[in-house]
Amino acid sequence: MEEKNSVKLTVKFSGRSIPISISSNSTIKDLKSLLQPLTNVLPRGQKLIFKGTVLDDAKTVAQSALTNGARIMLIASQGLHQGDGPILEDAKPRPISRANVTNDKTVNPKAEVSIEKFHLDRWKLTGIIPLAESNLKLLPNEVWACGLSTRVLDVSNNHIQEIPTKISCLSSMQKLILNGNDLSDDSIQWKALCTLKHLTQLFLSQNLLSALPSELGALRSLRQLHVSNNKLNCLPVEIGLLTQLEVLKANNNRICTLPTSIGDCISLFEVDLSYNLLTDLPESFGNLRKLKTLQLGNNGLKSLPPTLFKMCLQLSTLDLHNTEITMDMLRRFEGWECFDDRRRLKLQKQLDFRVAGSDGFDEGADIF
């Protein structure tokens, strides 16, 4: 049931009209938080204008003279956004570079690609199937003919829309690269894919995925999982079963929460969750004792797990650009001093390396 003091507003942003219902007692800062997942623009990157006046974060909706039907303009500061950039009216999918394209894109999606015999023989001999940027819309039958000899399958930057159950016949495969295709949630036969017990690297970035299935937890040998630039809004609880996972790249999605089970991925040393919709992290992050690099920039984070610096004693790189977290807040965390020493030591080593290896040198900015 709608609250009596609820106010219905319309926010104009980049050609869009965004309807918002908010309590008249809420602050303008609260309004910006509501707009964050709808626009991908961080609260401090939003400028709200009503009747030519910039609205004050500290004032309430009522104090700002906002009543039912009020129309507000939102102006976004460049760079202060998350996800895959601000959501625009006519946003187009990211272009994917595909070199050496020989076939017309209008080809029947069920048309088969002919693979010459010497290619097939070489695939079987080396265990590597290189089909990146080949304008494929489906996997050629010759791929399945390689069977147990397959170690690496690279079909990145194609137009593939389906991973069939036949993928299970490549049971010795260790590396599967599916980046830059047209794969959606229903187009991957996950039960078949997750029978690949020797798979250590799975690349699914730049696709159309909005969720990862529970079957993912069956890939117990997985060491790298790349799912950047999709439409993911969460990670499955079963990710905690991937105790050998070392690298997780899930940046540029729409992830707003993480399962507590992420703390069970005890082998993680590199995590990239930048450009998402996170407002906090589970306290179980403190269990990631091997964590060295944590990328969290361009999220709505307001704090960090209290044990992060105390327990993650190898952490030396932490990116918090364009979040609500300040240096003053970080300095109050237990273990901050030791982390800061590691961070500075790593930065100094990088600077020393650049000076020694280059005649021309420009000192980079600190991570903070």
C-alpha positions, -999 to 999 in steps of 0.1 A, spaced: 0 0 0 14 34 -10 24 58 19 3 89 24 33 112 23 46 96 -9 55 120 -38 56 110 -74 83 127 -94 96 125 -130 134 127 -135 146 137 -170 179 121 -179 195 119 -214 161 118 -232 145 94 -208 117 101 -183 122 81 -151 92 79 -127 101 79 -90 80 75 -59 96 87 -27 86 99 8 84 136 13 105 131 44 134 116 24 164 137 16 177 146 -19 206 123 -12 181 94 -7 166 103 -40 200 101 -57 205 66 -42 172 55 -58 183 69 -91 217 51 -90 206 17 -102 182 33 -128 209 54 -144 243 39 -135 253 73 -122 269 74 -87 251 97 -62 280 121 -60 280 123 -98 244 134 -100 233 170 -102 195 174 -97 180 206 -110 144 218 -103 131 251 -117 167 262 -124 179 255 -89 204 227 -79 188 206 -52 207 204 -18 215 168 -7 207 176 30 172 189 24 141 168 23 118 164 -7 93 186 11 118 213 19 128 213 -17 92 221 -27 89 189 -47 53 179 -50 34 153 -71 42 156 -107 73 177 -102 98 173 -131 135 172 -122 165 173 -145 195 150 -138 229 160 -151 257 134 -147 293 142 -141 317 125 -166 334 95 -151 312 92 -120 292 62 -132 292 25 -127 281 -6 -146 287 -1 -183 283 37 -182 252 58 -178 220 42 -192 211 63 -222 179 64 -243 194 50 -274 223 30 -260 238 6 -285 257 -26 -277 295 -23 -275 311 -28 -309 334 -59 -309 364 -59 -332 364 -88 -355 393 -90 -378 396 -112 -409 358 -115 -414 352 -133 -447 315 -142 -446 284 -120 -448 267 -115 -414 234 -123 -429 244 -159 -434 218 -185 -422 227 -190 -385 224 -228 -391 248 -228 -420 278 -250 -414 314 -239 -418 337 -261 -438 370 -269 -421 398 -281 -442 414 -315 -432 448 -301 -425 433 -277 -399 415 -306 -382 447 -327 -381 466 -298 -366 439 -293 -340 441 -329 -329 479 -328 -329 483 -296 -308 450 -298 -287 444 -262 -296 414 -251 -316 419 -214 -327 386 -200 -342 387 -165 -328 373 -138 -351 360 -163 -377 325 -149 -382 310 -181 -367 274 -183 -357 277 -219 -345 305 -243 -335 316 -264 -365 312 -302 -363 349 -306 -366 353 -292 -331 335 -322 -317 356 -346 -338 386 -335 -318 371 -350 -286 396 -359 -259 426 -343 -277 412 -308 -271 429 -287 -244 420 -252 -256 390 -239 -275 391 -203 -285 360 -190 -303 361 -154 -290 348 -125 -310 323 -144 -332 285 -143 -333 279 -176 -315 245 -179 -299 246 -215 -286 268 -238 -267 252 -272 -272 253 -304 -251 280 -317 -273 305 -295 -254 307 -324 -229 326 -345 -253 356 -322 -249 361 -337 -215 399 -330 -213 395 -293 -221 414 -269 -198 407 -235 -213 375 -223 -229 373 -188 -244 339 -176 -253 344 -138 -250 327 -114 -274 298 -136 -286 260 -134 -284 255 -159 -256 225 -155 -233 214 -174 -202 193 -200 -221 217 -205 -250 244 -223 -229 238 -259 -220 253 -254 -185 248 -290 -173 269 -302 -202 295 -275 -199 299 -281 -161 309 -317 -167 343 -305 -179 361 -315 -148 396 -304 -160 385 -269 -170 408 -244 -153 400 -212 -173 365 -200 -184 361 -168 -204 326 -155 -209 331 -117 -210 313 -94 -235 281 -116 -238 245 -112 -228 244 -131 -196 221 -119 -167 228 -148 -144 252 -177 -137 237 -210 -128 241 -231 -97 258 -258 -119 289 -235 -120 299 -249 -86 306 -283 -103 337 -268 -120 359 -276 -90 392 -273 -110 384 -237 -121 412 -212 -115 401 -183 -136 365 -170 -142 360 -140 -165 325 -127 -168 331 -90 -174 308 -68 -195 276 -88 -192 243 -80 -175 248 -101 -143 229 -88 -113 244 -114 -88 267 -144 -85 254 -178 -75 258 -191 -39 276 -221 -54 306 -200 -64 318 -208 -29 325 -244 -40 353 -231 -63 380 -234 -37 408 -234 -63 395 -202 -80 424 -177 -81 411 -149 -105 376 -135 -106 368 -108 -131 332 -97 -130 336 -59 -137 311 -39 -158 280 -58 -148 250 -48 -126 258 -69 -95 242 -54 -64 249 -81 -39 275 -108 -33 268 -142 -16 285 -148 18 299 -179 2 324 -158 -17 346 -161 14 349 -198 7 369 -191 -24 401 -193 -3 425 -193 -33 414 -160 -47 442 -135 -51 428 -112 -78 392 -99 -78 377 -72 -101 342 -61 -92 345 -25 -105 317 -8 -124 289 -26 -106 260 -16 -83 275 -28 -50 268 -9 -18 286 -32 6 307 -64 7 300 -95 29 322 -98 60 334 -131 47 358 -112 24 381 -113 54 385 -151 48 403 -144 15 438 -146 31 456 -149 -3 439 -118 -18 464 -94 -33 444 -72 -57 408 -60 -51 392 -36 -77 361 -20 -64 360 14 -83 328 29 -95 304 12 -71 281 27 -45 302 13 -16 300 32 17 322 9 38 343 -22 37 343 -54 58 359 -45 91 383 -75 90 396 -69 54 429 -53 63 434 -73 95 429 -107 78 440 -102 42 476 -98 49 488 -101 13 464 -73 0 485 -46 -16 463 -32 -44 429 -17 -36 410 5 -60 382 25 -45 379 53 -71 345 68 -74 330 52 -43 317 68 -11 347 56 9 372 82 20 408 79 32 397 91 67 373 61 69 401 37 58 426 49 83 402 39 111 402 2 100 423 -22 121 453 -33 100 453 -2 78 489 7 87 503 -27 75 482 -26 44 494 10 36 530 -2 41 525 -30 16 507 -7 -9 535 19 -7 562 -8 -11 545 -22 -42 541 13 -57 578 20 -50 589 -12 -67 567 -3 -98 583 32 -99 618 18 -96 611 -7 -124 598 21 -147 627 43 -140 652 15 -146 635 3 -178 627 36 -195 646 68 -205 613 87 -204 593 84 -172 560 99 -160 552 91 -123 517 76 -120 491 87 -95 487 67 -63 458 43 -62 440 66 -38 
